Amino acid sequence: MENQVLLEMKQISKTFPGVKALKNVHFKVHKGEVMAFMGENGAGKSTLIKIITGYYRRDPGEGQFLFDGKEVNPRNTDEAQKLGISTIFQELNLSPFLSVAENIYIGNTPKKHGMIDWDTMNQNAKKALLDLGVDIDVTAQLSQQSTAIQQMVSIARALARNTKLLIMDEATSSLDTGEVKVLFDVVKTLKSRGIATIFVTHKMDEIYQVCDSATIFKDGEYVDCLPLSQLPKLKLISLMIGRDASELVNKRKVYDPDKGKAEIICRVVGVQKANHRLNGINLEIHKGEVLGLSGLLGSGRTETAKVIFGDDVHYDGEVYMGQTAIRFKCPADAMKKGLAFCSEDRKAEGIFPYMSVQDNLTMTILSKISRFGILNKREQQKRTLEYIQKIAIKTPGPSTKIKDLSGGNQQKVILSRWLATHPDLIILDEPTRGIDVGAKGEIEDLIKQISDSGISVLYISSELDELVRECDRIVILHNGKNVGELRNEEISSDAIMGVIAHGRIDT
């Protein structure tokens, strides 16, 4: 197997001002291997990927970077691509208003007599996608395609550049279960061609579906590399967090039967939308319970949440707060009635990256800590420090820019922002997306505390294990309507998947 090594990094270090991000890291990736990079946020995975792809350069005079049998030192991403190294990120690096074919061959267009050879480009793009099992009109604008198809376009673009190593960084975060399966089938096809893949994800179950082995990092250092056949989930998580993970892995929901009898604080009755994304949604949320919303992407989960929060006013049906039917005109109206909403897109809709932790956290309560339009800075700092301590936000201080925090701590700031409003109902849409396993445990513990304090939680997640650990009841949606409900001991991953697959609860 030694002569099949494609990528080998020896004693790689990377230093930023005041921070040693990588310390003598070493590992190997073989041709045709699917290797998982595992570690908590801050473990060094992203820094290492940026060195491999030429975005960063390793510390001078230290270590070796060997690719396909030769020592290399790519100075930029273009040089890395010429070596055969391509990357697909969570945020797709595509041009939505160009055609599918143009996206595949951008910067690499076939030419004839010095002009773009459109016929050849379109024919080659068609063949490249057919090889990946995708049959679409390659002259159509990319923006008309689903996220899953756009991922395939990214892969086709990589293969058009004679890729030998494909790095997939959180590439499944916006895909539903069926789309993930299609993507994994493509990865297995690439494996059969001898193309290696480095796979980065926070979703544990995915690596066991598609990867051969895992390299684990912690605090910028190499920990171990093992075949997944020798790496059960408990051992993997324990290596990642540096301690026994039994309590984290084996955590189970303790059900409180009284929550199902508590007063109903929010009710959704027959909600429909003209575009058929919602086809008669019915929900009841009791005081202090965690109600899960499950279903594939496009099932209507987020659309339902936006109707409840007043972020979508164009619907038929009713939303009740208590016994009163209310049609909010905007989210500000919903906030006044005790609602809060953490969006699934933390980076685009949740944080203000270049503002401080303090400014991000207190954004929803500025009117309460101001007088005659003048902000009480002392009170603002007091409230911020209170939540930093209460929720264990890891930050150098209140004035730190929120972009410099890990994903888990950014999410804690957003949760604190809404808890500061003292809501009756908080809607959490994919609250642990892009967060490492240790931080997930902390967020889940916080959600339990929120629920136990009497605040109701509407919990939307694509990760079934999370729903099983957190929810008192789960409503499953399909094509914009209710298809099943599970409660207490009925809840399991298999039961949820069964309802999703069959569109009903089997009796």
FIPABA-878825 format. One line per field, with one value per residue (C-alpha): residue number from 1; residue in one letter; x, y, z. Coordinates in nm, 3 decimals. Each point is the difference from the previous one (the first is absolute). Layout:
<nodes>
num: NUM | ... $
residu: A | ... $
X: X | ... $
Y: Y | ... $
Z: Z | ... $
</nodes>
This chain:
<nodes>
num: 1 | 2 | 3 | 4 | 5 | 6 | 7 | 8 | 9 | 10 | 11 | 12 | 13 | 14 | 15 | 16 | 17 | 18 | 19 | 20 | 21 | 22 | 23 | 24 | 25 | 26 | 27 | 28 | 29 | 30 | 31 | 32 | 33 | 34 | 35 | 36 | 37 | 38 | 39 | 40 | 41 | 42 | 43 | 44 | 45 | 46 | 47 | 48 | 49 | 50 | 51 | 52 | 53 | 54 | 55 | 56 | 57 | 58 | 59 | 60 | 61 | 62 | 63 | 64 | 65 | 66 | 67 | 68 | 69 | 70 | 71 | 72 | 73 | 74 | 75 | 76 | 77 | 78 | 79 | 80 | 81 | 82 | 83 | 84 | 85 | 86 | 87 | 88 | 89 | 90 | 91 | 92 | 93 | 94 | 95 | 96 | 97 | 98 | 99 | 100 | 101 | 102 | 103 | 104 | 105 | 106 | 107 | 108 | 109 | 110 | 111 | 112 | 113 | 114 | 115 | 116 | 117 | 118 | 119 | 120 | 121 | 122 | 123 | 124 | 125 | 126 | 127 | 128 | 129 | 130 | 131 | 132 | 133 | 134 | 135 | 136 | 137 | 138 | 139 | 140 | 141 | 142 | 143 | 144 | 145 | 146 | 147 | 148 | 149 | 150 | 151 | 152 | 153 | 154 | 155 | 156 | 157 | 158 | 159 | 160 | 161 | 162 | 163 | 164 | 165 | 166 | 167 | 168 | 169 | 170 | 171 | 172 | 173 | 174 | 175 | 176 | 177 | 178 | 179 | 180 | 181 | 182 | 183 | 184 | 185 | 186 | 187 | 188 | 189 | 190 | 191 | 192 | 193 | 194 | 195 | 196 | 197 | 198 | 199 | 200 | 201 | 202 | 203 | 204 | 205 | 206 | 207 | 208 | 209 | 210 | 211 | 212 | 213 | 214 | 215 | 216 | 217 | 218 | 219 | 220 | 221 | 222 | 223 | 224 | 225 | 226 | 227 | 228 | 229 | 230 | 231 | 232 | 233 | 234 | 235 | 236 | 237 | 238 | 239 | 240 | 241 | 242 | 243 | 244 | 245 | 246 | 247 | 248 | 249 | 250 | 251 | 252 | 253 | 254 | 255 | 256 | 257 | 258 | 259 | 260 | 261 | 262 | 263 | 264 | 265 | 266 | 267 | 268 | 269 | 270 | 271 | 272 | 273 | 274 | 275 | 276 | 277 | 278 | 279 | 280 | 281 | 282 | 283 | 284 | 285 | 286 | 287 | 288 | 289 | 290 | 291 | 292 | 293 | 294 | 295 | 296 | 297 | 298 | 299 | 300 | 301 | 302 | 303 | 304 | 305 | 306 | 307 | 308 | 309 | 310 | 311 | 312 | 313 | 314 | 315 | 316 | 317 | 318 | 319 | 320 | 321 | 322 | 323 | 324 | 325 | 326 | 327 | 328 | 329 | 330 | 331 | 332 | 333 | 334 | 335 | 336 | 337 | 338 | 339 | 340 | 341 | 342 | 343 | 344 | 345 | 346 | 347 | 348 | 349 | 350 | 351 | 352 | 353 | 354 | 355 | 356 | 357 | 358 | 359 | 360 | 361 | 362 | 363 | 364 | 365 | 366 | 367 | 368 | 369 | 370 | 371 | 372 | 373 | 374 | 375 | 376 | 377 | 378 | 379 | 380 | 381 | 382 | 383 | 384 | 385 | 386 | 387 | 388 | 389 | 390 | 391 | 392 | 393 | 394 | 395 | 396 | 397 | 398 | 399 | 400 | 401 | 402 | 403 | 404 | 405 | 406 | 407 | 408 | 409 | 410 | 411 | 412 | 413 | 414 | 415 | 416 | 417 | 418 | 419 | 420 | 421 | 422 | 423 | 424 | 425 | 426 | 427 | 428 | 429 | 430 | 431 | 432 | 433 | 434 | 435 | 436 | 437 | 438 | 439 | 440 | 441 | 442 | 443 | 444 | 445 | 446 | 447 | 448 | 449 | 450 | 451 | 452 | 453 | 454 | 455 | 456 | 457 | 458 | 459 | 460 | 461 | 462 | 463 | 464 | 465 | 466 | 467 | 468 | 469 | 470 | 471 | 472 | 473 | 474 | 475 | 476 | 477 | 478 | 479 | 480 | 481 | 482 | 483 | 484 | 485 | 486 | 487 | 488 | 489 | 490 | 491 | 492 | 493 | 494 | 495 | 496 | 497 | 498 | 499 | 500 | 501 | 502 | 503 | 504 | 505 | 506 | 507 $
residu: M | E | N | Q | V | L | L | E | M | K | Q | I | S | K | T | F | P | G | V | K | A | L | K | N | V | H | F | K | V | H | K | G | E | V | M | A | F | M | G | E | N | G | A | G | K | S | T | L | I | K | I | I | T | G | Y | Y | R | R | D | P | G | E | G | Q | F | L | F | D | G | K | E | V | N | P | R | N | T | D | E | A | Q | K | L | G | I | S | T | I | F | Q | E | L | N | L | S | P | F | L | S | V | A | E | N | I | Y | I | G | N | T | P | K | K | H | G | M | I | D | W | D | T | M | N | Q | N | A | K | K | A | L | L | D | L | G | V | D | I | D | V | T | A | Q | L | S | Q | Q | S | T | A | I | Q | Q | M | V | S | I | A | R | A | L | A | R | N | T | K | L | L | I | M | D | E | A | T | S | S | L | D | T | G | E | V | K | V | L | F | D | V | V | K | T | L | K | S | R | G | I | A | T | I | F | V | T | H | K | M | D | E | I | Y | Q | V | C | D | S | A | T | I | F | K | D | G | E | Y | V | D | C | L | P | L | S | Q | L | P | K | L | K | L | I | S | L | M | I | G | R | D | A | S | E | L | V | N | K | R | K | V | Y | D | P | D | K | G | K | A | E | I | I | C | R | V | V | G | V | Q | K | A | N | H | R | L | N | G | I | N | L | E | I | H | K | G | E | V | L | G | L | S | G | L | L | G | S | G | R | T | E | T | A | K | V | I | F | G | D | D | V | H | Y | D | G | E | V | Y | M | G | Q | T | A | I | R | F | K | C | P | A | D | A | M | K | K | G | L | A | F | C | S | E | D | R | K | A | E | G | I | F | P | Y | M | S | V | Q | D | N | L | T | M | T | I | L | S | K | I | S | R | F | G | I | L | N | K | R | E | Q | Q | K | R | T | L | E | Y | I | Q | K | I | A | I | K | T | P | G | P | S | T | K | I | K | D | L | S | G | G | N | Q | Q | K | V | I | L | S | R | W | L | A | T | H | P | D | L | I | I | L | D | E | P | T | R | G | I | D | V | G | A | K | G | E | I | E | D | L | I | K | Q | I | S | D | S | G | I | S | V | L | Y | I | S | S | E | L | D | E | L | V | R | E | C | D | R | I | V | I | L | H | N | G | K | N | V | G | E | L | R | N | E | E | I | S | S | D | A | I | M | G | V | I | A | H | G | R | I | D | T $
X: 0.000 | 0.300 | 0.052 | -0.366 | 0.045 | -0.141 | 0.039 | 0.245 | 0.054 | 0.303 | 0.044 | -0.214 | -0.032 | -0.182 | 0.039 | -0.216 | 0.079 | -0.015 | -0.154 | 0.154 | -0.287 | 0.180 | 0.281 | 0.205 | -0.303 | 0.055 | -0.233 | -0.040 | -0.284 | 0.014 | -0.131 | -0.368 | -0.033 | -0.284 | 0.154 | -0.197 | 0.164 | -0.148 | 0.041 | -0.181 | -0.006 | 0.351 | 0.161 | 0.182 | -0.200 | -0.080 | 0.356 | 0.139 | -0.243 | 0.103 | 0.365 | -0.081 | -0.194 | 0.262 | -0.205 | 0.251 | 0.365 | 0.150 | 0.265 | 0.320 | 0.281 | -0.225 | -0.144 | -0.071 | -0.301 | 0.008 | -0.257 | -0.005 | 0.358 | 0.148 | 0.076 | -0.219 | -0.069 | -0.305 | 0.012 | -0.366 | -0.319 | 0.070 | 0.328 | -0.178 | -0.268 | 0.267 | 0.143 | -0.344 | -0.139 | -0.358 | -0.233 | -0.378 | -0.105 | -0.325 | -0.057 | 0.020 | 0.252 | -0.216 | -0.143 | -0.381 | -0.069 | 0.229 | -0.111 | 0.074 | 0.260 | 0.167 | 0.033 | 0.165 | 0.254 | 0.046 | 0.370 | 0.049 | -0.216 | 0.070 | 0.099 | -0.004 | 0.180 | 0.051 | -0.374 | -0.205 | -0.114 | -0.356 | -0.105 | 0.298 | -0.044 | -0.370 | 0.062 | 0.283 | -0.207 | -0.292 | 0.226 | 0.172 | -0.335 | -0.136 | 0.308 | -0.119 | -0.355 | -0.141 | -0.199 | -0.091 | 0.007 | 0.357 | -0.090 | -0.250 | 0.091 | 0.156 | -0.234 | -0.288 | 0.158 | -0.038 | 0.282 | 0.068 | 0.041 | 0.227 | 0.219 | 0.024 | 0.097 | 0.282 | 0.122 | -0.022 | 0.206 | 0.263 | 0.018 | 0.032 | 0.328 | 0.143 | -0.052 | 0.187 | -0.105 | -0.346 | -0.055 | -0.363 | -0.040 | -0.350 | -0.133 | -0.313 | -0.121 | -0.273 | -0.107 | -0.287 | 0.037 | -0.069 | 0.238 | 0.275 | -0.036 | 0.042 | 0.310 | 0.149 | -0.063 | 0.203 | 0.283 | 0.006 | 0.018 | 0.296 | 0.163 | -0.025 | 0.188 | 0.284 | -0.099 | 0.057 | -0.241 | 0.054 | -0.341 | -0.074 | -0.331 | -0.147 | -0.257 | 0.137 | -0.227 | 0.115 | 0.362 | -0.101 | -0.205 | 0.270 | 0.349 | 0.269 | 0.200 | 0.021 | 0.286 | -0.071 | 0.142 | -0.020 | 0.135 | 0.202 | 0.168 | -0.032 | -0.166 | -0.047 | -0.099 | -0.204 | -0.224 | -0.362 | -0.041 | 0.221 | -0.159 | -0.345 | -0.180 | 0.076 | 0.374 | 0.000 | -0.176 | 0.219 | 0.313 | -0.145 | -0.088 | 0.289 | -0.210 | -0.247 | -0.309 | -0.232 | -0.232 | -0.024 | -0.060 | -0.242 | -0.209 | -0.375 | -0.307 | -0.177 | -0.366 | -0.230 | -0.363 | -0.130 | 0.136 | -0.257 | -0.276 | 0.127 | -0.180 | 0.029 | 0.189 | 0.006 | -0.229 | 0.025 | -0.325 | -0.029 | 0.279 | 0.036 | 0.192 | -0.091 | 0.336 | -0.084 | 0.303 | -0.255 | -0.312 | -0.187 | 0.244 | -0.141 | 0.210 | -0.046 | 0.290 | -0.040 | 0.167 | 0.350 | 0.009 | 0.246 | -0.198 | 0.210 | -0.071 | 0.144 | -0.012 | 0.213 | 0.114 | -0.298 | -0.249 | -0.106 | 0.187 | 0.165 | -0.302 | -0.221 | 0.240 | 0.001 | -0.380 | -0.010 | 0.264 | -0.165 | 0.278 | -0.254 | -0.341 | -0.135 | -0.187 | -0.346 | -0.094 | 0.048 | 0.277 | -0.117 | 0.195 | -0.189 | -0.364 | 0.043 | 0.042 | 0.285 | 0.137 | 0.335 | 0.094 | 0.373 | 0.246 | 0.005 | -0.370 | 0.078 | 0.282 | -0.239 | -0.220 | 0.285 | 0.136 | 0.364 | 0.159 | 0.354 | 0.047 | 0.165 | 0.253 | 0.207 | 0.257 | -0.241 | -0.298 | 0.120 | 0.323 | 0.142 | 0.357 | 0.193 | -0.195 | 0.093 | -0.146 | -0.159 | -0.169 | -0.120 | -0.138 | -0.192 | -0.143 | -0.354 | -0.015 | 0.152 | -0.328 | -0.005 | 0.354 | -0.030 | -0.153 | -0.106 | 0.176 | 0.334 | 0.143 | 0.101 | 0.341 | 0.047 | -0.332 | 0.084 | 0.327 | -0.169 | -0.260 | 0.269 | 0.222 | -0.304 | -0.068 | 0.368 | 0.014 | -0.345 | 0.035 | 0.378 | 0.083 | 0.371 | 0.126 | 0.302 | -0.249 | -0.321 | 0.181 | 0.132 | -0.137 | -0.249 | 0.164 | 0.302 | -0.206 | -0.058 | -0.332 | -0.125 | 0.074 | -0.153 | -0.317 | 0.008 | 0.014 | -0.301 | -0.194 | 0.092 | -0.120 | -0.347 | -0.005 | 0.066 | -0.348 | -0.154 | -0.204 | -0.288 | 0.086 | 0.335 | 0.028 | 0.333 | 0.066 | 0.300 | 0.160 | 0.306 | 0.079 | 0.377 | 0.075 | 0.240 | -0.109 | 0.113 | -0.176 | -0.312 | -0.020 | 0.022 | -0.271 | -0.226 | 0.049 | -0.091 | -0.319 | -0.100 | 0.057 | -0.213 | -0.282 | 0.022 | -0.032 | -0.345 | 0.094 | -0.147 | 0.232 | -0.083 | 0.304 | 0.075 | 0.286 | 0.114 | 0.196 | -0.232 | 0.219 | -0.034 | -0.378 | -0.003 | 0.219 | -0.185 | -0.370 | -0.310 | -0.202 | 0.093 | -0.226 | 0.114 | -0.076 | -0.006 | -0.083 | -0.130 | -0.236 | -0.002 | 0.058 | 0.064 | 0.068 | 0.217 | 0.014 | 0.210 | 0.111 | -0.133 | 0.282 | 0.297 | 0.208 | -0.149 | -0.355 | 0.062 | 0.159 | -0.289 | -0.252 | 0.212 | 0.041 | -0.364 | -0.173 | -0.191 | 0.034 | -0.028 | -0.253 $
Y: 0.000 | 0.230 | 0.062 | 0.110 | 0.300 | 0.311 | 0.264 | -0.003 | 0.283 | -0.022 | 0.216 | 0.288 | 0.308 | 0.330 | 0.304 | 0.310 | 0.303 | -0.134 | -0.335 | -0.333 | -0.136 | -0.320 | -0.178 | -0.262 | -0.160 | -0.314 | -0.236 | -0.187 | -0.034 | -0.285 | -0.005 | -0.089 | 0.045 | 0.194 | 0.157 | 0.185 | 0.294 | 0.004 | 0.240 | 0.271 | 0.359 | 0.136 | -0.341 | 0.124 | -0.168 | 0.318 | 0.133 | -0.329 | -0.003 | 0.355 | -0.108 | -0.300 | 0.225 | 0.277 | 0.262 | -0.001 | -0.100 | -0.205 | 0.146 | 0.036 | -0.246 | -0.253 | -0.328 | -0.145 | 0.007 | -0.299 | -0.048 | -0.287 | -0.090 | 0.351 | 0.268 | 0.304 | 0.338 | 0.162 | 0.376 | 0.055 | -0.187 | 0.011 | -0.189 | -0.257 | -0.051 | -0.056 | -0.275 | -0.165 | 0.126 | 0.135 | 0.105 | 0.014 | 0.223 | 0.033 | 0.336 | -0.096 | 0.200 | 0.021 | 0.275 | -0.028 | 0.214 | -0.196 | -0.323 | -0.342 | -0.063 | 0.338 | -0.077 | -0.335 | 0.151 | 0.349 | 0.084 | -0.318 | 0.055 | -0.196 | 0.236 | -0.009 | 0.264 | 0.201 | 0.008 | -0.202 | -0.325 | -0.002 | -0.325 | -0.193 | 0.156 | -0.090 | -0.354 | -0.059 | 0.144 | -0.226 | -0.307 | 0.100 | 0.024 | -0.319 | -0.179 | 0.119 | -0.117 | 0.348 | 0.070 | 0.369 | 0.281 | 0.131 | 0.324 | 0.092 | 0.258 | -0.159 | 0.188 | -0.213 | -0.316 | -0.148 | 0.014 | -0.370 | 0.050 | 0.298 | -0.229 | -0.238 | 0.293 | 0.081 | -0.360 | 0.002 | 0.320 | -0.163 | -0.307 | 0.222 | 0.119 | -0.351 | -0.018 | -0.265 | 0.116 | 0.141 | 0.176 | 0.025 | 0.250 | -0.025 | -0.070 | -0.178 | 0.269 | 0.128 | -0.338 | -0.224 | -0.373 | -0.106 | 0.259 | -0.104 | -0.360 | 0.110 | 0.200 | -0.298 | -0.223 | 0.247 | -0.004 | -0.381 | 0.026 | 0.237 | -0.244 | -0.276 | 0.228 | 0.045 | 0.356 | 0.063 | 0.203 | 0.187 | 0.030 | 0.256 | -0.004 | 0.045 | -0.272 | -0.317 | -0.244 | 0.125 | -0.101 | -0.360 | -0.003 | 0.118 | 0.010 | -0.268 | 0.154 | 0.304 | 0.226 | 0.172 | 0.336 | 0.189 | 0.346 | 0.013 | -0.336 | -0.342 | -0.250 | -0.323 | -0.148 | -0.320 | -0.198 | 0.060 | -0.374 | 0.047 | 0.326 | -0.026 | 0.329 | 0.009 | -0.041 | 0.258 | 0.267 | -0.074 | 0.055 | 0.324 | 0.156 | -0.151 | -0.173 | -0.284 | 0.086 | -0.267 | 0.252 | 0.206 | -0.295 | -0.186 | 0.303 | -0.065 | 0.216 | -0.027 | 0.059 | 0.209 | -0.113 | 0.325 | 0.204 | -0.153 | 0.116 | 0.357 | 0.296 | 0.048 | 0.322 | -0.017 | -0.174 | -0.018 | -0.094 | -0.091 | 0.225 | -0.005 | 0.198 | 0.060 | -0.136 | -0.337 | 0.003 | -0.029 | -0.210 | 0.012 | 0.002 | -0.065 | 0.033 | 0.046 | 0.110 | -0.042 | 0.210 | -0.123 | -0.282 | -0.058 | -0.070 | -0.132 | 0.059 | -0.269 | -0.065 | 0.023 | 0.333 | 0.159 | -0.166 | 0.337 | 0.014 | 0.341 | 0.140 | -0.092 | 0.167 | 0.320 | 0.014 | -0.035 | 0.272 | 0.250 | -0.026 | -0.117 | 0.165 | -0.149 | -0.310 | -0.136 | -0.153 | 0.118 | 0.038 | 0.026 | 0.130 | -0.141 | 0.026 | 0.302 | -0.022 | 0.233 | 0.090 | 0.166 | 0.263 | -0.043 | -0.173 | 0.307 | -0.061 | -0.364 | 0.105 | 0.227 | -0.305 | -0.207 | -0.183 | -0.046 | -0.155 | -0.133 | -0.035 | -0.305 | 0.220 | 0.128 | 0.179 | 0.176 | 0.068 | -0.045 | 0.182 | 0.339 | -0.127 | 0.325 | 0.114 | -0.100 | -0.280 | 0.270 | 0.177 | -0.329 | -0.129 | 0.311 | 0.089 | -0.109 | 0.197 | 0.335 | 0.180 | -0.147 | 0.116 | 0.347 | 0.319 | 0.289 | -0.177 | -0.021 | -0.349 | -0.085 | -0.156 | -0.115 | -0.187 | -0.144 | -0.141 | -0.128 | -0.195 | -0.137 | -0.121 | -0.158 | -0.220 | -0.071 | -0.150 | -0.160 | -0.175 | -0.054 | 0.193 | -0.040 | 0.342 | 0.215 | 0.270 | 0.187 | 0.220 | -0.295 | -0.009 | -0.286 | -0.127 | -0.099 | -0.245 | -0.366 | -0.099 | -0.142 | 0.319 | 0.215 | -0.207 | 0.053 | 0.377 | -0.019 | -0.209 | 0.249 | 0.285 | -0.156 | -0.122 | 0.360 | 0.084 | -0.255 | -0.179 | -0.241 | -0.192 | -0.028 | -0.149 | -0.172 | -0.079 | -0.238 | 0.135 | -0.228 | 0.025 | 0.030 | -0.050 | -0.262 | -0.290 | 0.150 | 0.331 | -0.190 | -0.160 | 0.342 | 0.147 | -0.300 | 0.039 | 0.367 | -0.086 | -0.235 | 0.281 | 0.234 | -0.255 | -0.080 | 0.372 | -0.001 | 0.142 | -0.198 | -0.108 | -0.075 | -0.204 | -0.051 | -0.233 | -0.229 | -0.209 | -0.268 | -0.086 | 0.358 | -0.014 | -0.329 | 0.146 | 0.330 | -0.024 | -0.085 | -0.031 | -0.003 | 0.100 | -0.133 | 0.203 | -0.109 | 0.222 | 0.272 | -0.202 | -0.209 | -0.371 | -0.121 | 0.079 | -0.185 | 0.067 | -0.104 | -0.365 | -0.036 | 0.225 | -0.166 | 0.061 | -0.306 | 0.112 | 0.347 | -0.145 | -0.242 | 0.283 | 0.206 | -0.300 | -0.111 | 0.334 | -0.136 | -0.184 | -0.374 | -0.165 $
Z: 0.000 | 0.061 | -0.374 | -0.022 | 0.231 | -0.170 | 0.269 | 0.288 | 0.246 | 0.230 | 0.309 | -0.130 | 0.221 | -0.047 | 0.222 | 0.005 | 0.219 | 0.355 | -0.104 | -0.101 | -0.212 | -0.108 | 0.183 | -0.189 | -0.168 | -0.206 | -0.193 | -0.331 | -0.250 | -0.252 | -0.356 | -0.004 | 0.376 | 0.163 | 0.309 | 0.269 | 0.176 | 0.350 | 0.289 | 0.192 | -0.122 | 0.050 | -0.049 | -0.312 | -0.278 | -0.192 | 0.030 | -0.129 | -0.295 | -0.088 | -0.006 | -0.222 | -0.241 | -0.011 | 0.182 | 0.288 | -0.004 | 0.278 | 0.230 | -0.204 | 0.057 | 0.174 | -0.128 | -0.344 | -0.231 | -0.235 | -0.277 | -0.249 | 0.086 | -0.030 | 0.255 | -0.071 | 0.157 | -0.169 | 0.039 | -0.086 | -0.081 | -0.374 | 0.048 | 0.220 | -0.265 | -0.267 | 0.222 | 0.008 | 0.333 | 0.001 | 0.280 | 0.042 | 0.287 | 0.196 | -0.172 | -0.367 | -0.201 | -0.312 | -0.220 | 0.016 | -0.307 | -0.233 | -0.166 | 0.146 | -0.273 | 0.056 | 0.371 | -0.073 | -0.239 | 0.144 | -0.029 | -0.200 | -0.308 | -0.322 | -0.281 | -0.379 | -0.210 | 0.320 | 0.078 | 0.250 | -0.163 | 0.135 | -0.166 | 0.140 | 0.344 | 0.016 | -0.130 | 0.249 | 0.288 | -0.093 | -0.001 | 0.327 | 0.180 | -0.158 | 0.138 | 0.343 | -0.064 | -0.069 | -0.317 | -0.028 | -0.254 | 0.036 | -0.182 | 0.272 | 0.264 | 0.308 | 0.236 | -0.133 | 0.144 | 0.347 | 0.256 | -0.058 | -0.375 | 0.066 | 0.213 | -0.297 | -0.222 | 0.246 | -0.019 | -0.382 | -0.005 | 0.220 | -0.222 | -0.310 | 0.153 | 0.027 | 0.375 | 0.196 | 0.348 | 0.077 | 0.332 | 0.112 | 0.287 | 0.155 | -0.350 | 0.128 | 0.240 | -0.236 | -0.144 | 0.107 | 0.064 | -0.358 | -0.144 | 0.242 | -0.120 | -0.363 | 0.093 | 0.186 | -0.301 | -0.206 | 0.257 | -0.022 | -0.380 | 0.029 | 0.240 | -0.261 | -0.241 | 0.249 | 0.097 | 0.371 | 0.214 | 0.324 | 0.167 | 0.272 | 0.185 | 0.346 | -0.074 | 0.154 | -0.180 | -0.339 | 0.041 | 0.073 | -0.320 | -0.238 | 0.157 | 0.024 | 0.282 | 0.224 | 0.104 | 0.331 | 0.104 | 0.328 | 0.084 | -0.322 | 0.053 | -0.158 | 0.235 | -0.200 | -0.335 | -0.005 | -0.237 | 0.091 | 0.050 | 0.307 | 0.112 | 0.162 | 0.058 | 0.373 | -0.059 | -0.281 | 0.207 | 0.301 | -0.213 | -0.138 | 0.336 | 0.195 | 0.266 | 0.042 | -0.206 | 0.147 | 0.165 | -0.320 | -0.234 | 0.226 | 0.100 | -0.018 | 0.047 | 0.335 | -0.079 | 0.217 | -0.056 | 0.150 | -0.292 | -0.233 | 0.235 | 0.041 | -0.155 | -0.375 | -0.065 | -0.379 | -0.249 | -0.379 | -0.176 | -0.369 | -0.121 | -0.378 | -0.261 | -0.361 | -0.122 | 0.162 | 0.231 | 0.283 | -0.049 | 0.330 | 0.293 | 0.348 | 0.316 | 0.373 | 0.222 | 0.376 | 0.265 | 0.081 | -0.255 | -0.282 | -0.317 | -0.287 | -0.367 | -0.226 | -0.373 | -0.312 | -0.141 | -0.169 | 0.236 | 0.142 | 0.332 | -0.037 | -0.188 | 0.297 | 0.243 | -0.206 | -0.004 | 0.380 | 0.046 | -0.234 | -0.259 | -0.260 | -0.001 | -0.323 | 0.117 | 0.065 | 0.335 | 0.356 | 0.257 | 0.362 | 0.298 | 0.295 | -0.098 | -0.227 | -0.377 | -0.099 | -0.342 | 0.058 | -0.256 | 0.060 | 0.237 | 0.227 | 0.076 | 0.085 | 0.233 | 0.190 | 0.061 | 0.144 | -0.306 | -0.099 | -0.309 | -0.057 | -0.377 | -0.158 | -0.185 | 0.288 | -0.217 | -0.236 | 0.229 | 0.358 | 0.074 | -0.087 | -0.044 | 0.042 | 0.304 | 0.354 | 0.207 | 0.217 | -0.291 | -0.151 | 0.329 | 0.104 | -0.341 | 0.091 | 0.326 | -0.095 | 0.072 | 0.352 | 0.082 | -0.154 | 0.132 | -0.221 | -0.286 | 0.183 | 0.056 | 0.356 | -0.072 | 0.358 | -0.004 | -0.343 | 0.130 | 0.317 | -0.202 | -0.231 | 0.284 | 0.165 | -0.303 | -0.067 | 0.350 | 0.003 | -0.337 | 0.017 | -0.318 | -0.069 | -0.106 | 0.094 | 0.098 | -0.090 | -0.255 | -0.206 | -0.355 | -0.025 | -0.321 | 0.210 | 0.210 | -0.086 | -0.159 | 0.329 | 0.191 | -0.274 | 0.038 | 0.378 | -0.058 | -0.232 | 0.252 | 0.273 | -0.221 | -0.010 | 0.360 | 0.105 | -0.135 | 0.244 | -0.270 | 0.049 | -0.318 | -0.175 | -0.349 | -0.069 | -0.366 | -0.035 | 0.321 | -0.017 | -0.373 | -0.052 | 0.369 | 0.133 | 0.219 | 0.331 | -0.064 | -0.113 | 0.342 | 0.165 | -0.227 | 0.066 | 0.376 | -0.035 | -0.189 | 0.282 | 0.251 | -0.213 | -0.013 | 0.371 | 0.078 | -0.165 | -0.340 | -0.290 | -0.281 | -0.363 | -0.109 | -0.371 | -0.090 | -0.280 | 0.249 | 0.133 | 0.300 | 0.123 | -0.022 | 0.191 | 0.276 | 0.033 | -0.085 | 0.202 | -0.322 | -0.367 | -0.288 | -0.338 | -0.313 | -0.363 | -0.297 | 0.227 | 0.217 | 0.317 | -0.063 | 0.354 | 0.363 | 0.252 | 0.371 | 0.300 | -0.020 | -0.355 | -0.120 | -0.172 | -0.312 | -0.164 | 0.078 | -0.145 | -0.315 | -0.036 | -0.004 | -0.243 | -0.232 | -0.002 | 0.052 | 0.300 | 0.329 | -0.064 | 0.226 $
</nodes>
